[in-house]
Amino acid sequence: MVDRHKLTLGKTLGEGEFGSVMEGQLTQEDSVLRVAVKTMKIAICTRSEMEDFLREATCMKEFDHANVMRLLGVCLQTVESEGFPSPVVILPYMKHGDLHTYLLYSRLGDCPVVSDAKNTFC
């Protein structure tokens, strides 16, 4: 769990039917980390969808591989219009967005593909 006061939300990066992804900053002991924050639209979600969202976060916290994005944390965000806290998932910020979009743009030639010895994205 991450203290909500250590997370600052910025612009919306993408929006879907069940939630959105926002840019954010996570304040740590000695630095500020640029992050992506995955949120849910609580007003339209069922209990089952909420449990799936949290189950995904629980599963992600177990990942420990150089080629798999790792979970940085989860916190509760209070949304005044919804009346109760909603969970948000904190992930590393990816300069070129999600993998699907990155691969699509790379295929179309809109994103320069740079690969180094560690096989990182551009």
FINUPA-583362 format. One record per residue (C-alpha): x, y, z; residue in three letters. Coordinates in nm, 2 decimals. Layout:
# residues N
        X        Y        Z   residu
        X        Y        Z      ALA
...
This chain:
# residues 122
        X        Y        Z   residu
     0.00     0.00     0.00      MET
     0.12     0.35    -0.09      VAL
     0.03     0.65     0.11      ASP
    -0.21     0.86    -0.11      ARG
    -0.03     1.18    -0.01      HIS
     0.29     1.06    -0.18      LYS
     0.10     1.03    -0.52      LEU
     0.03     1.33    -0.73      THR
    -0.19     1.28    -1.04      LEU
    -0.14     1.46    -1.37      GLY
    -0.30     1.45    -1.71      LYS
    -0.50     1.15    -1.84      THR
    -0.30     0.93    -2.08      LEU
    -0.58     0.71    -2.19      GLY
    -0.94     0.63    -2.11      GLU
    -1.14     0.31    -2.14      GLY
    -1.49     0.19    -2.06      GLU
    -1.40     0.09    -1.70      PHE
    -1.13     0.34    -1.61      GLY
    -0.84     0.55    -1.71      SER
    -0.46     0.57    -1.69      VAL
    -0.31     0.89    -1.57      MET
     0.04     1.03    -1.55      GLU
     0.16     1.09    -1.20      GLY
     0.45     1.14    -0.96      GLN
     0.53     0.92    -0.67      LEU
     0.74     1.08    -0.40      THR
     0.98     0.84    -0.24      GLN
     1.24     0.89     0.04      GLU
     1.50     1.07    -0.17      ASP
     1.34     1.11    -0.52      SER
     1.03     1.17    -0.72      VAL
     0.94     0.89    -0.97      LEU
     0.73     0.95    -1.29      ARG
     0.45     0.68    -1.29      VAL
     0.14     0.57    -1.46      ALA
    -0.17     0.54    -1.24      VAL
    -0.45     0.29    -1.34      LYS
    -0.79     0.39    -1.20      THR
    -1.14     0.24    -1.21      MET
    -1.47     0.41    -1.25      LYS
    -1.62     0.29    -0.93      ILE
    -1.98     0.42    -1.01      ALA
    -2.02     0.17    -1.30      ILE
    -1.82    -0.13    -1.17      CYS
    -1.96    -0.43    -1.00      THR
    -1.81    -0.60    -0.70      ARG
    -1.68    -0.88    -0.92      SER
    -1.50    -0.63    -1.15      GLU
    -1.35    -0.45    -0.84      MET
    -1.22    -0.79    -0.72      GLU
    -1.07    -0.87    -1.06      ASP
    -0.90    -0.53    -1.06      PHE
    -0.74    -0.60    -0.72      LEU
    -0.66    -0.96    -0.81      ARG
    -0.46    -0.83    -1.11      GLU
    -0.27    -0.60    -0.88      ALA
    -0.20    -0.89    -0.64      THR
    -0.07    -1.10    -0.93      CYS
     0.15    -0.82    -1.06      MET
     0.32    -0.77    -0.73      LYS
     0.47    -1.12    -0.77      GLU
     0.64    -1.04    -1.10      PHE
     1.01    -1.01    -1.08      ASP
     1.15    -1.03    -1.43      HIS
     1.35    -0.78    -1.64      ALA
     1.09    -0.81    -1.93      ASN
     0.78    -0.78    -1.72      VAL
     0.65    -0.45    -1.59      MET
     0.64    -0.46    -1.21      ARG
     0.38    -0.31    -0.98      LEU
     0.50    -0.01    -0.78      LEU
     0.21    -0.01    -0.54      GLY
    -0.16     0.03    -0.48      VAL
    -0.34     0.31    -0.29      CYS
    -0.69     0.42    -0.22      LEU
    -0.82     0.74    -0.38      GLN
    -1.12     0.92    -0.24      THR
    -1.35     1.05    -0.52      VAL
    -1.61     1.29    -0.37      GLU
    -1.88     1.22    -0.62      SER
    -1.86     0.84    -0.56      GLU
    -1.86     0.87    -0.18      GLY
    -1.61     0.60    -0.10      PHE
    -1.24     0.52    -0.18      PRO
    -1.15     0.35    -0.51      SER
    -0.83     0.15    -0.56      PRO
    -0.56     0.28    -0.80      VAL
    -0.26     0.08    -0.93      VAL
     0.07     0.25    -0.96      ILE
     0.30     0.13    -1.25      LEU
     0.62     0.25    -1.40      PRO
     0.57     0.53    -1.66      TYR
     0.63     0.40    -2.01      MET
     0.75     0.68    -2.25      LYS
     0.58     0.51    -2.55      HIS
     0.26     0.40    -2.38      GLY
     0.13     0.05    -2.37      ASP
     0.29    -0.24    -2.55      LEU
     0.01    -0.27    -2.81      HIS
     0.04     0.10    -2.91      THR
     0.42     0.09    -2.92      TYR
     0.42    -0.22    -3.15      LEU
     0.16    -0.06    -3.37      LEU
     0.35     0.26    -3.41      TYR
     0.68     0.08    -3.46      SER
     0.52    -0.12    -3.74      ARG
     0.39     0.19    -3.91      LEU
     0.73     0.37    -3.87      GLY
     0.60     0.64    -3.64      ASP
     0.82     0.55    -3.35      CYS
     1.19     0.50    -3.38      PRO
     1.29     0.16    -3.26      VAL
     1.61     0.16    -3.06      VAL
     1.74    -0.16    -2.91      SER
     2.04    -0.20    -2.69      ASP
     2.21    -0.51    -2.54      ALA
     1.93    -0.53    -2.27      LYS
     1.65    -0.53    -2.54      ASN
     1.48    -0.22    -2.40      THR
     1.22    -0.02    -2.59      PHE
     1.31     0.30    -2.77      CYS
